[in-house]
Structures are given as C-alpha cells and as structure tokens.
Amino acid sequence: MSADPRPLSPHLQIWKWSLTMALSIFHRAANIAVAAGVVVLTWWLAAAATGPAAYDQFIMVLSSPFGKLILFGFLAAVYLHLFTGLRHFLMDMGYLLTIKTADQFGAAILLATAFFTVFTWFFLTGGM
C-alpha cells in the first residue's frame, strides 16, 4: 500500500502561540466555567426553595474565601465568554481578520474583561 498523499495537520508544538489562538481556547474554557456556574446558581435556587437552614449553609459556603474566589471566577468567565463570543461573531461577519486587528481586539477583550469583572465585583459587593 502506498502512503496517503493528503497533508497532515501539524501538532501544537509546531504552531507559534498567538493571542488569537489563546483567546479561542479561553473562550471554550470560559464556556465550561459558565456551565459550572449555572450549577452553583441552581444550588442557590434549590437552597432558597428548601428553607432557611439550606440557604444559610449555601451562604456560609459562598461567603468563605474559596466561595468568593469561585464567584469572582464565574463573573470573569461570563465577561470573557461574552466578549470572546462577540469577537467570534465579528470574525464570522468578515471583520478582525488581519493579524493586527485581531491582536488589537484581543488585547481590548482582555482589558474589558478585567475592567468589567472588577467594576461589577466592587459594585455588587461594596469592595469586599
């Protein structure tokens, strides 16, 4: 048998990492984090419907430093997923297709995610 003449896709070790590639991967990771956050939101609703003891336990867990970290990460994932989804939408429409514009918009996504996450966190928690 002869070898298949079709070209093979290169492995990740061959590709040079770029901001566009990283943001595409972060978009997928943020999607997983948002899905996990929906589980926490469901727990919140179930605890509220169950009664005061269950709700107090939920509040105790999410008021801990680990719980606050989870909530902050969920908030960051929501904003990152929102902004990278907008990026994918614009690219599908034919915009941001040059390396320069894709990198500039990618940097703007990271800045916007950081800004809106911190702003929303301080607005909702009063700086806690």
N, C-alpha and C positions, 0 to 999 in steps of 0.2 A: 504494500500500500504506500502511496505517496503522501507526503505531508500536506496538510490543509494549507492552501495558499493565502487564506484570509489573514489580515493583520491581527495581532493580539493586542488587547488593551494593556497599556503599561501599568505597573503596580504603583502604589502610593509613594514608594521610595524614589521613584523616578521623577514624579511631579515636584515642582517647586511650589511650596505653600504660598498662598496669597490671601489677602483679606477677603476677597470674594469667595474663595473656597471655604475659608474658615466660617464665614457668616452663613453659608449654605448649610454647613454641618451644625452650627449653633442653632439655626432655625429648626432643624429636626430635633435637636436636644431640648430646645425650649418647648416644642410641642409635647414631648414626653413629660416635661416638668409641669406644664399646664394641665395635662391629663391627670397627673398625680395630685395637683392642687384641687382639682374637681372632687377627688376622693375626700380630701380634707373638708371641702365645703359641704359635701354630703354628710360627713360625720357631724359637722356643725348643725345642720338642719335636723338630723336624727336626734342629736343630743337635746336640741331645743324642744323637739316634739316629745321626747321621752320624759322629761321632767327636770326639776331643779338640780337633783344630785348628778345626773348625767351631764347637764350643762355646766355645772361647777367643775366637774372633772375635765371637761373639754377646755374650759377657760384656764384652768390650772396648767394643763399641758402646753397650750399655746402662749401662755404668759411667761413660761420659762425662757431662758436664753436660747435654748435649742428651738423652741416653738417660734420665737421671734425670728430666728435665722431662717426657718422654714417659710414663714410668711414673707419675709423680705425677699428670699429667693423666688418664691412664687410670683411676687409682684414684678421682680426683674424679668422673669421668664415671660410674663404676659406682655410687658412692653417690648422685649426683644422679639418675641414672636409676631407681635403686631407690626413693628417696623420692618422686620425682615420679610414679612408677608407682603407688605407694601412694596418692598424692593423687588420681590419676585413678580408681583403684578405689573410693575412698571417695566421690568425686563421682558415680560411676555408681550407687552404692548410695543416693544421695539426701542425703549429708552434705556439709558445706562449701559449700553453695550460696548462702549470703549473702555479700555483698561483704566484710563484716567478718571472718567466719570463714575465707573463702578467703585473704584477705590475711594474717591471723594465722598460718594454717597454712603459707602460702607463706614467710613470714619464718622460721618454725621449720624449714622444709625447708632453707633456705639456711644457717642456723646449724648444723643437724645435719650437713649435707654438709661444711661446713668443719671442724667438730669431728671427725667420724669419719675424714675424709681425713687430717688432721694427726695424729690419735691413731694410726691404723693405720700411717701412714708412719714415725712415730717408733718405734713398736713393732717394725715389721719391719726397719727399717734401723739401729736403735740411735741415731737422731738425725742420721744422715748426710743 
